[in-house]
Amino acid sequence: MNEFWTSKQRAAHPLHEVSYRACFKPQLPRFFIERLTRPGELVYDPFMGRGTTLIEGALLGRRVAGCDVNPLSRVFVEPRLIPPTVQEVADRLDSIDFSWSRAVREDLHVFYHRSTLQQLTALRHYLLGRIRSGKMDRVDQWIQMVATNRLSGHSPGFFSVYTLPPNQAVSLESQKRINAKRRQKPEKRDVPTLILKKSRQLLHEGGTRPQDGFASPTQIFTQSCDTTPQLADDSVDLVVTSPPFLDTVDYAQDNWLRSWFCGIDPATVSIWHLCSLADWTTTMTGVFGELHRVLKPGGFVAFEVGEVRNGKVQLEHYAMQAGIASGLTPVLVLINSQHFTKTANCWGVMNHSKGTNTNRVVLFQKN
């Protein structure tokens, strides 16, 4: 137990500055990738989320693969692995017609100024049309990713009025209450201006880009990770991942606004929401069985479980049970103790009283 990597918010590559619920910091996968793999080897994340493991692996010259049942995950990951230039983004934004005179979702005015919602609706119409016509390219994908990330938040850099942190959208009724309590009305935001501003921050022209480090095509799967026939037996050198937390995060509810913008029906996405230790352990046993199949002999799994139920449940013990049942050997439990948590800070509570204050990682090896 130690502070193995710091909690500084901007100590990593700017491409990581994309919000996603329950994501870990890039220092975590870097810690294991640097120690347990060599350039050119394959790093895999079966619960890839915003793609932190994949981005970090690519920056370090590793081949990468990822899986997530949530189609939003692909929206966030693919564009950042082969990003466009700022100029390409600016040129594409100039070519898009952001005017919109047809109907909009009136209930969304609780989040957006009328002109902002018109621009967002026009952009959504353009992007979904590009998908349907098969013309969606990496610049469009980038613009979709950035816009999806800017839909709601608590600063003028987002399209919305002040609301919760950007990795979770509140309900329409909850936003009405927030507006009333803060006596606020949505202010006008210019959608293309904010997309270009955020793109400049993420791309940081002149810095290292993921595609500089690897040449092989990235493998990304939108499906359940307990069956991944696309990955060959004995092909993965290292897995770094964090599974769904125990009854803590409702991904479908948190992402309803992002799903609307991307044309995704949350009802069709079978995201695990495991509420009992028995269900969690059984499900993870199935995942570990698949990881055992795809891992090379001698390969490792770094399985991060965070804290759940205010630290009363030490989930690493149940992770060890699941891993052992699948034929993996636990090597160590590493606990990274943080002295600051952004989660606690966002909710206005004291550090070390709420939020995730430690990363709890079980390291397994395939013999």
Secondary structure, DSSP 8 states (H G I E B T S, - for coil): -B--S---TTSS-GGG----TT---THHHHHHHHHH--TT-EEEETT-TTTHHHHHHHHTT-EEEEE-S-HHHHHHHHHHHS---HHHHHHHHHHS-----S---GGGGGTS-HHHHHHHHHHHHHHHHHHHHT---HHHHHHHHHHHHTSSBSSTTSSSSB-S-TTS---HHHHHHHHHHHT-------HHHHHHHHHHHHH-TTS--GGGT--S--EEE-S-TT--TTS-TT-EEEEEE----TT---HHHHTHHHHHHHT--GGG-------SHHHHHHHHHHHHHHHHHHEEEEEEEEEE---BGGGTB-HHHHHHHHHHHTT-EEEEEEEEE-S--HHHHHTT--TTTSS--EEEEEEEE--
